[in-house]
Amino acid sequence: MKRDVIQDWTDTIVEINSGDSRDVRYKVFVDGNRRIQEIRETDGTLIRKQELPEGMVNGRVSFEASVRHVLAELASA
């Protein structure tokens, strides 16, 4: 099945609620009817792969907000 890339690998520094930051990279693609966001450490280690909600706006700001939410959730766990 063909995977259409919405946003190719993007390196970013994400500020987390605790005041810390993490260097990560993410990619957003379509897999069938689902939009998938893959978040990885800069060394390639998978952090999380998740389906994005259908109503989420395509764009870097929305995608980075999703990454920030994931990292904050993991930091508080």
DSSP file (Angstrom, degrees, kcal/mol; ACC not computed):
  #  RESIDUE AA STRUCTURE BP1 BP2  ACC     N-H-->O    O-->H-N    N-H-->O    O-->H-N    TCO  KAPPA ALPHA  PHI   PSI    X-CA   Y-CA   Z-CA
    1    1 A M              0   0    0      0, 0.0     2,-0.2     0, 0.0     0, 0.0   0.000 360.0 360.0 360.0 137.1    0.0    0.0    0.0
    2    2 A K        -     0   0    0      1,-0.0    30,-0.7    29,-0.0     2,-0.6  -0.472 360.0-151.2 -73.7 138.4    1.3    3.4   -0.9
    3    3 A R  E     -A   31   0A   0     -2,-0.2     2,-0.5    28,-0.1    28,-0.2  -0.951   6.8-154.9-112.0 114.2    2.2    5.8    1.9
    4    4 A D  E     -A   30   0A   0     26,-0.8    26,-3.0    -2,-0.6     2,-0.5  -0.777  16.1-132.8 -89.3 127.8    1.8    9.5    1.0
    5    5 A V  E     +A   29   0A   0     -2,-0.5    24,-0.3    24,-0.2     3,-0.2  -0.676  24.8 178.8 -83.1 126.6    4.0   11.8    3.1
    6    6 A I  E    S+     0   0A   0     22,-2.4     2,-0.4    -2,-0.5    23,-0.2   0.851  82.0   5.5 -89.1 -46.1    2.2   14.8    4.5
    7    7 A Q  E    S-A   28   0A   0     21,-2.3    21,-2.6    52,-0.1    -1,-0.3  -0.952  79.2-141.7-140.7 120.4    5.3   16.1    6.3
    8    8 A D  E     -     0   0A   0     -2,-0.4    18,-0.2     1,-0.2    20,-0.0  -0.112  56.5 -45.0 -72.1 176.0    8.7   14.4    5.9
    9    9 A W  E     -     0   0A   0     18,-0.1     2,-0.4    16,-0.1    18,-0.2  -0.140  63.9-171.9 -49.1 127.6   11.2   14.0    8.8
   10   10 A T  E     -A   26   0A   0     16,-2.2    16,-1.7    -3,-0.2     2,-0.4  -0.991  14.5-145.2-128.3 122.6   11.3   17.3   10.7
   11   11 A D  E     +A   25   0A   0     -2,-0.4     2,-0.3    14,-0.2    14,-0.2  -0.712  31.3 163.1 -86.2 136.9   13.9   17.9   13.5
   12   12 A T  E     -A   24   0A   0     12,-2.7    12,-2.6    -2,-0.4     2,-0.6  -0.992  39.8-129.3-151.6 155.3   12.6   20.0   16.4
   13   13 A I  E     -A   23   0A   0     -2,-0.3     2,-0.5    10,-0.2    10,-0.2  -0.953  31.1-156.6-105.6 120.9   13.3   21.0   20.0
   14   14 A V  E     -A   22   0A   0      8,-2.9     8,-1.8    -2,-0.6     2,-0.4  -0.877   8.5-141.0-107.8 123.8   10.2   20.5   22.0
   15   15 A E  E     -A   21   0A   0     -2,-0.5     2,-0.3     6,-0.2     6,-0.2  -0.676  21.6-152.5 -78.1 130.9    9.6   22.4   25.3
   16   16 A I    >   -     0   0    0      4,-3.4     3,-2.8    -2,-0.4     4,-0.1  -0.747  27.7-104.6-106.3 154.7    8.0   20.1   27.8
   17   17 A N  T 3  S+     0   0    0      1,-0.3    -1,-0.1    -2,-0.3     4,-0.0   0.780 116.9  61.8 -46.8 -36.2    5.7   21.3   30.7
   18   18 A S  T 3  S-     0   0    0      1,-0.1    -1,-0.3     2,-0.0     3,-0.1   0.457 121.3-103.5 -75.6   1.5    8.5   20.8   33.3
   19   19 A G  S <  S+     0   0    0     -3,-2.8    -2,-0.1     1,-0.4    -1,-0.1   0.318  87.2 118.2  92.6  -8.1   10.7   23.4   31.6
   20   20 A D        -     0   0    0     -4,-0.1    -4,-3.4    -5,-0.1    -1,-0.4  -0.366  50.1-149.5 -81.3 167.7   12.9   20.7   30.0
   21   21 A S  E     -A   15   0A   0     -6,-0.2     2,-0.4    -3,-0.1    -6,-0.2  -0.961   5.0-156.2-136.8 158.7   13.3   20.3   26.3
   22   22 A R  E     -A   14   0A   0     -8,-1.8    -8,-2.9    -2,-0.3     2,-0.6  -0.997  16.7-133.3-135.8 140.0   14.0   17.3   24.0
   23   23 A D  E     +A   13   0A   0     -2,-0.4    19,-0.7   -10,-0.2     2,-0.3  -0.832  45.7 151.9 -88.1 120.1   15.4   17.1   20.6
   24   24 A V  E     -AB  12  41A   0    -12,-2.6   -12,-2.7    -2,-0.6     2,-0.3  -0.848  34.5-139.1-139.0 174.3   13.2   14.8   18.5
   25   25 A R  E     -AB  11  40A   0     15,-2.6    15,-3.1    -2,-0.3     2,-0.3  -0.985  18.7-174.3-136.7 150.5   12.2   14.2   14.9
   26   26 A Y  E     -AB  10  39A   0    -16,-1.7   -16,-2.2    -2,-0.3     2,-0.3  -0.964  10.4-164.0-144.1 160.7    8.8   13.4   13.5
   27   27 A K  E     - B   0  38A   0     11,-1.9    11,-2.7    -2,-0.3     2,-0.4  -0.986   7.7-154.3-141.9 145.6    7.1   12.5   10.3
   28   28 A V  E     +AB   7  37A   0    -21,-2.6   -22,-2.4    -2,-0.3   -21,-2.3  -0.992  25.1 158.2-126.1 130.2    3.4   12.5    9.2
   29   29 A F  E     -AB   5  36A   0      7,-2.5     7,-3.4    -2,-0.4     2,-0.5  -0.944  39.5-111.2-145.5 165.0    2.1   10.2    6.5
   30   30 A V  E     -AB   4  35A   0    -26,-3.0   -26,-0.8    -2,-0.3     2,-0.5  -0.868  24.4-175.2-100.6 130.7   -1.1    8.6    5.2
   31   31 A D  E >   -AB   3  34A   0      3,-3.1     3,-1.8    -2,-0.5     2,-0.6  -0.903  68.3 -51.3-125.9  99.8   -1.4    4.9    5.6
   32   32 A G  T 3  S-     0   0    0    -30,-0.7    -2,-0.0    -2,-0.5   -30,-0.0  -0.624 123.2 -21.9  69.9-119.3   -4.7    3.8    3.8
   33   33 A N  T 3  S+     0   0    0     -2,-0.6     2,-0.4    -3,-0.1    -1,-0.3   0.325 122.2  92.7-101.6   5.2   -7.3    6.1    5.3
   34   34 A R  E <   -B   31   0A   0     -3,-1.8    -3,-3.1    17,-0.0     2,-0.6  -0.798  66.2-141.4-106.7 142.7   -5.3    6.9    8.5
   35   35 A R  E     -B   30   0A   0     17,-0.5    17,-3.3    -2,-0.4     2,-0.4  -0.901  26.8-164.4 -97.9 123.1   -2.9    9.8    9.2
   36   36 A I  E     -BC  29  51A   0     -7,-3.4    -7,-2.5    -2,-0.6     2,-0.5  -0.883  13.0-160.1-114.4 137.3    0.0    8.5   11.2
   37   37 A Q  E     -BC  28  50A   0     13,-3.1    13,-2.7    -2,-0.4     2,-0.5  -0.976   7.6-164.1-114.7 126.8    2.6   10.5   13.1
   38   38 A E  E     -BC  27  49A   0    -11,-2.7   -11,-1.9    -2,-0.5     2,-0.5  -0.951   4.4-166.7-112.2 125.0    5.8    8.8   13.9
   39   39 A I  E     +BC  26  48A   0      9,-3.2     8,-2.9    -2,-0.5     9,-1.6  -0.943  12.5 173.0-115.8 130.5    8.0   10.4   16.6
   40   40 A R  E     -BC  25  46A   0    -15,-3.1   -15,-2.6    -2,-0.5     6,-0.2  -0.938  35.4-107.5-134.7 154.9   11.6    9.4   17.1
   41   41 A E  E >   -B   24   0A   0      4,-3.0     3,-1.9    -2,-0.3   -17,-0.2  -0.329  47.3-102.7 -65.3 163.2   14.7   10.4   19.1
   42   42 A T  T 3  S+     0   0    0    -19,-0.7    -1,-0.1     1,-0.3   -18,-0.1   0.731 124.4  59.7 -65.9 -19.6   17.3   12.0   17.0
   43   43 A D  T 3  S-     0   0    0      2,-0.1    -1,-0.3     1,-0.0   -19,-0.0   0.449 125.0-102.6 -86.3   1.1   19.3    8.7   17.1
   44   44 A G  S <  S+     0   0    0     -3,-1.9     2,-0.2     1,-0.3    -2,-0.1   0.324  71.7 146.3  99.8  -7.4   16.3    7.0   15.4
   45   45 A T        -     0   0    0      1,-0.1    -4,-3.0    -5,-0.1    -1,-0.3  -0.462  54.0-114.4 -66.6 129.0   14.8    5.2   18.5
   46   46 A L  E     +C   40   0A   0     -6,-0.2    -6,-0.2    -2,-0.2     3,-0.1  -0.447  35.9 174.6 -67.2 130.2   11.0    5.1   18.3
   47   47 A I  E     -     0   0A   0     -8,-2.9     2,-0.3     1,-0.3    -7,-0.2   0.820  66.6 -28.3 -96.3 -53.5    9.2    7.2   20.9
   48   48 A R  E     -C   39   0A   0     -9,-1.6    -9,-3.2     2,-0.0     2,-0.4  -0.964  42.6-154.4-163.4 148.3    5.6    6.6   19.6
   49   49 A K  E     +C   38   0A   0     -2,-0.3     2,-0.3   -11,-0.2   -11,-0.2  -0.999  33.3 169.1-122.9 124.4    3.7    6.0   16.4
   50   50 A Q  E     -C   37   0A   0    -13,-2.7   -13,-3.1    -2,-0.4     2,-0.4  -0.967  37.7-115.4-142.1 152.6    0.1    7.2   16.6
   51   51 A E  E     -C   36   0A   0     -2,-0.3   -15,-0.2   -15,-0.2     3,-0.1  -0.721  34.9-135.2 -83.7 133.7   -2.9    7.8   14.5
   52   52 A L        -     0   0    0    -17,-3.3   -17,-0.5    -2,-0.4    11,-0.0  -0.643  28.2 -96.5 -89.0 147.3   -3.9   11.5   14.3
   53   53 A P    >   -     0   0    0      0, 0.0     3,-1.5     0, 0.0    -1,-0.1  -0.289  29.6-121.9 -61.6 146.9   -7.5   12.6   14.7
   54   54 A E  T 3  S+     0   0    0      1,-0.3    -2,-0.0    -3,-0.1   -20,-0.0   0.839 109.6  52.7 -59.4 -36.2   -9.4   13.1   11.4
   55   55 A G  T 3  S+     0   0    0      2,-0.1    -1,-0.3     0, 0.0     2,-0.1   0.485  79.3 120.5 -82.0  -2.3  -10.2   16.8   12.3
   56   56 A M    <   -     0   0    0     -3,-1.5     2,-0.2     1,-0.1    -4,-0.0  -0.413  68.6-117.1 -67.6 135.0   -6.6   17.8   13.0
   57   57 A V        -     0   0    0     -2,-0.1     2,-0.5     1,-0.1     5,-0.1  -0.507  25.4-118.1 -72.1 134.9   -5.4   20.6   10.8
   58   58 A N        +     0   0    0     -2,-0.2     2,-0.2     4,-0.1     3,-0.1  -0.627  68.4  98.0 -72.3 123.7   -2.4   19.7    8.5
   59   59 A G  S  > S-     0   0    0     -2,-0.5     4,-2.5     1,-0.1     5,-0.2  -0.749  80.5 -98.8 162.3 153.6    0.5   21.8    9.4
   60   60 A R  H  > S+     0   0    0      1,-0.2     4,-2.8    -2,-0.2     5,-0.2   0.850 117.0  55.2 -57.0 -40.5    3.7   22.0   11.4
   61   61 A V  H  > S+     0   0    0      1,-0.2     4,-1.8     2,-0.2    -1,-0.2   0.932 112.0  43.2 -62.2 -45.8    2.1   23.9   14.3
   62   62 A S  H  > S+     0   0    0     -3,-0.2     4,-1.8     2,-0.2    -2,-0.2   0.912 114.9  49.5 -65.0 -43.3   -0.6   21.2   14.8
   63   63 A F  H  X S+     0   0    0     -4,-2.5     4,-1.9     1,-0.2    -2,-0.2   0.900 111.4  48.2 -65.4 -40.4    1.9   18.4   14.4
   64   64 A E  H  X S+     0   0    0     -4,-2.8     4,-2.6     2,-0.2    -1,-0.2   0.835 107.3  56.3 -70.7 -30.9    4.4   19.9   16.9
   65   65 A A  H  X S+     0   0    0     -4,-1.8     4,-2.2    -5,-0.2    -1,-0.2   0.898 107.6  49.7 -63.0 -39.5    1.6   20.4   19.4
   66   66 A S  H  X S+     0   0    0     -4,-1.8     4,-2.2     2,-0.2    -2,-0.2   0.912 110.6  48.9 -64.1 -43.3    0.9   16.7   19.1
   67   67 A V  H  X S+     0   0    0     -4,-1.9     4,-2.5     2,-0.2     5,-0.2   0.927 110.7  50.9 -61.5 -45.5    4.5   15.9   19.7
   68   68 A R  H  X S+     0   0    0     -4,-2.6     4,-2.5     1,-0.2   -51,-0.2   0.901 109.3  51.2 -59.0 -42.6    4.6   18.2   22.7
   69   69 A H  H  X S+     0   0    0     -4,-2.2     4,-2.3     2,-0.2    -1,-0.2   0.922 110.7  48.2 -62.2 -45.1    1.5   16.5   24.2
   70   70 A V  H  X S+     0   0    0     -4,-2.2     4,-2.3     1,-0.2    -2,-0.2   0.932 113.5  46.4 -61.0 -47.0    3.1   13.0   23.7
   71   71 A L  H  X S+     0   0    0     -4,-2.5     4,-2.1     1,-0.2    -1,-0.2   0.878 112.5  50.0 -66.9 -37.6    6.4   14.1   25.3
   72   72 A A  H  X S+     0   0    0     -4,-2.5     4,-1.7    -5,-0.2    -1,-0.2   0.905 110.7  50.7 -65.1 -41.0    4.6   15.8   28.3
   73   73 A E  H  X S+     0   0    0     -4,-2.3     4,-0.6     1,-0.2    -2,-0.2   0.910 112.1  46.5 -62.4 -43.2    2.5   12.7   28.8
   74   74 A L  H >< S+     0   0    0     -4,-2.3     3,-0.5     1,-0.2    -1,-0.2   0.865 110.4  53.3 -68.5 -35.6    5.6   10.5   28.8
   75   75 A A  H 3< S+     0   0    0     -4,-2.1    -1,-0.2     1,-0.2    -2,-0.2   0.829 110.2  47.5 -68.5 -31.5    7.5   12.8   31.2
   76   76 A S  H 3<        0   0    0     -4,-1.7    -1,-0.2     1,-0.2    -2,-0.2   0.561 360.0 360.0 -87.2  -7.6    4.6   12.8   33.7
   77   77 A A    <<        0   0    0     -4,-0.6    -1,-0.2    -3,-0.5    -2,-0.1   0.481 360.0 360.0 -78.5 360.0    4.2    9.0   33.6
